[in-house]
Amino acid sequence: MKKILIFGGSGLVGSKFIDLFKNIFDINKFVSYEIKSPLAAEVDILNKDVIAKTIQEFNPDTVINFAAYTQVEEAEAQKGNKEGMCYQINAMGAKNVALSCKEFDKKLIHISTEYVFDGTKENSPYSEEDKPNPVNWYGQTKLFGEQFVLESGCPAVIVRICMPFSAFYELKKDVARFFLEELKAGRKIKAIEDQRVTPTNVSDIANALQVMLESETTGLYHVSSTDSVTPLEFAKNIAEEFNLNYSLISPVDFDEYNEKKKAKLLKFSWLNPTKFEREFGEGILHTVEEGLALFKKEIDAESANRL
Ligand SMILES: NC(=O)c1ccc[n+]([C@@H]2O[C@H](COP(=O)([O-])OP(=O)(O)OC[C@H]3O[C@@H](n4cnc5c(N)ncnc54)[C@H](OP(=O)(O)O)[C@@H]3O)[C@@H](O)[C@H]2O)c1
């Protein structure tokens, strides 16, 4: 039985990981997991002593840090403010977790984002070798977090993910569910026609994390869909997958959309997962279309369960 301590397990991405792996026995790999996932109210990652006590008592094999301040727009009002919650959680929280992992010699999987980049790389998606250059405060604080994790010296895997979408998550809407719900309700939507993104089904992210926590690997990995789309194509793919009305979808220009945002978006908001696939194999991550087919299957299965 492997023990995994999770911070941020109530969030969009962490909750899916827990759904898939809590107390399951993976027949293929002969492993099962015991997961402890305290809420922020129980273990605040700003509190070093509580983190250390939790790690010492539970004695996990691996710690996964999904915890973050993810309100990208709101973060912009805190720009440069190291006392603000965005810096505190994304940078100092990550540092606290990493230093505790170093102290107790625990492997850390730390989740990060494509927002560490500036979104100007137009010919191919960002790889692990590309130089970060964040354009908004959220991205900047996530980059500080990555740097603190590396500097801590703990055995760490930093996993950058991009546009996670989930069949279910009540607390926060992702782009896929937003498009789906609007189209189902017969409302018109606008989608950017000239931005490139690698939207990723959170089930793929969860499976990728499982593979990484079973390996001895450390370092930086990009985990995303294996091809890219524009948000306009993504909306149309959703309409097609769910047999909904295409004519409700109209294009909007990236610059026009971005102009209204407090936090600048990335025009090329995409990741390249080749390193992950080279080391862990193909078939864990999928194309956007395959990710959406799974999204539909997951929604259909849940609807059937409710009957
Ligand atoms: N969602 C995206 O579009 C996206 C894209 C790229 C990368 N990411 C990255 O993926 C990771 C997970 O994101 P998400 O969308 O799942 O986040 P989320 O839904 O916003 O959830 C944030 C989580 O962080 C926890 N948290 C916040 N402050 C905390 C604190 N002081 N101490 C302990 N826990 C705290 C929250 O716990 P409570 O619920 O208990 O408050 C919650 O579980 C983050 O690292 C994020 O940067 C997300």
The ligand as an SDF file (V2000), in Angstrom:
LIG
                    3D

 48 52  0  0  0  0  0  0  0  0999 V2000
   -7.4750   25.0890  -13.5180 N   0  0  0  0  0  0  0  0  0  0  0  0
   -6.6420   25.4650  -14.4760 C   0  0  0  0  0  0  0  0  0  0  0  0
   -7.0720   25.9920  -15.5250 O   0  0  0  0  0  0  0  0  0  0  0  0
   -5.1540   25.1910  -14.3570 C   0  0  0  0  0  0  0  0  0  0  0  0
   -4.3640   25.3250  -15.5110 C   0  0  0  0  0  0  0  0  0  0  0  0
   -2.9900   25.0600  -15.4210 C   0  0  0  0  0  0  0  0  0  0  0  0
   -2.4380   24.7030  -14.1960 C   0  0  0  0  0  0  0  0  0  0  0  0
   -3.2270   24.6040  -13.0860 N   0  0  0  0  0  0  0  0  0  0  0  0
   -2.5870   24.2470  -11.8100 C   0  0  0  0  0  0  0  0  0  0  0  0
   -3.1570   23.0230  -11.3730 O   0  0  0  0  0  0  0  0  0  0  0  0
   -3.1670   22.9730   -9.9380 C   0  0  0  0  0  0  0  0  0  0  0  0
   -4.5680   22.6560   -9.4580 C   0  0  0  0  0  0  0  0  0  0  0  0
   -5.4360   23.6840   -9.9160 O   0  0  0  0  0  0  0  0  0  0  0  0
   -7.0180   23.5940   -9.7050 P   0  0  0  0  0  0  0  0  0  0  0  0
   -7.6530   24.2800  -10.8720 O   0  0  0  0  0  0  0  0  0  0  0  0
   -7.3990   22.1910   -9.3680 O   0  0  0  0  0  0  0  0  0  0  0  0
   -7.1860   24.5250   -8.4140 O   0  0  0  0  0  0  0  0  0  0  0  0
   -8.5330   24.9240   -7.6470 P   0  0  0  0  0  0  0  0  0  0  0  0
   -9.6960   24.1770   -8.2000 O   0  0  0  0  0  0  0  0  0  0  0  0
   -8.6000   26.4210   -7.6360 O   0  0  0  0  0  0  0  0  0  0  0  0
   -8.2580   24.4120   -6.1720 O   0  0  0  0  0  0  0  0  0  0  0  0
   -7.2830   25.0150   -5.3780 C   0  0  0  0  0  0  0  0  0  0  0  0
   -6.9560   24.0810   -4.2550 C   0  0  0  0  0  0  0  0  0  0  0  0
   -5.9350   24.6910   -3.4680 O   0  0  0  0  0  0  0  0  0  0  0  0
   -6.3020   24.5620   -2.1050 C   0  0  0  0  0  0  0  0  0  0  0  0
   -5.7020   25.6380   -1.3350 N   0  0  0  0  0  0  0  0  0  0  0  0
   -5.7950   26.9710   -1.5560 C   0  0  0  0  0  0  0  0  0  0  0  0
   -5.1400   27.6480   -0.6050 N   0  0  0  0  0  0  0  0  0  0  0  0
   -4.6020   26.7280    0.2300 C   0  0  0  0  0  0  0  0  0  0  0  0
   -3.8210   26.8110    1.4080 C   0  0  0  0  0  0  0  0  0  0  0  0
   -3.4210   27.9760    1.9230 N   0  0  0  0  0  0  0  0  0  0  0  0
   -3.4640   25.6650    2.0130 N   0  0  0  0  0  0  0  0  0  0  0  0
   -3.8420   24.4700    1.5130 C   0  0  0  0  0  0  0  0  0  0  0  0
   -4.5820   24.3300    0.4040 N   0  0  0  0  0  0  0  0  0  0  0  0
   -4.9740   25.4470   -0.2330 C   0  0  0  0  0  0  0  0  0  0  0  0
   -7.8230   24.6180   -2.0970 C   0  0  0  0  0  0  0  0  0  0  0  0
   -8.2640   24.0140   -0.8890 O   0  0  0  0  0  0  0  0  0  0  0  0
   -9.6790   24.3740   -0.1780 P   0  0  0  0  0  0  0  0  0  0  0  0
  -10.7480   23.9840   -1.1640 O   0  0  0  0  0  0  0  0  0  0  0  0
   -9.7010   23.5550    1.0520 O   0  0  0  0  0  0  0  0  0  0  0  0
   -9.6370   25.8580    0.0540 O   0  0  0  0  0  0  0  0  0  0  0  0
   -8.1430   23.7880   -3.3440 C   0  0  0  0  0  0  0  0  0  0  0  0
   -8.1390   22.4300   -3.0290 O   0  0  0  0  0  0  0  0  0  0  0  0
   -2.6420   24.3430   -9.4690 C   0  0  0  0  0  0  0  0  0  0  0  0
   -1.2640   24.2110   -9.2030 O   0  0  0  0  0  0  0  0  0  0  0  0
   -2.8360   25.2420  -10.6760 C   0  0  0  0  0  0  0  0  0  0  0  0
   -1.9090   26.3010  -10.6710 O   0  0  0  0  0  0  0  0  0  0  0  0
   -4.5700   24.8210  -13.1440 C   0  0  0  0  0  0  0  0  0  0  0  0
  1  2  1  0
  2  3  2  0
  2  4  1  0
  4  5  1  0
  4 48  2  0
  5  6  2  0
  6  7  1  0
  7  8  2  0
  8  9  1  0
  8 48  1  0
  9 10  1  0
  9 46  1  0
 10 11  1  0
 11 12  1  0
 11 44  1  0
 12 13  1  0
 13 14  1  0
 14 15  2  0
 14 16  1  0
 14 17  1  0
 17 18  1  0
 18 19  2  0
 18 20  1  0
 18 21  1  0
 21 22  1  0
 22 23  1  0
 23 24  1  0
 23 42  1  0
 24 25  1  0
 25 26  1  0
 25 36  1  0
 26 27  1  0
 26 35  1  0
 27 28  2  0
 28 29  1  0
 29 30  1  0
 29 35  2  0
 30 31  1  0
 30 32  2  0
 32 33  1  0
 33 34  2  0
 34 35  1  0
 36 37  1  0
 36 42  1  0
 37 38  1  0
 38 39  2  0
 38 40  1  0
 38 41  1  0
 42 43  1  0
 44 45  1  0
 44 46  1  0
 46 47  1  0
M  CHG  2   8   1  16  -1
M  END
$$$$
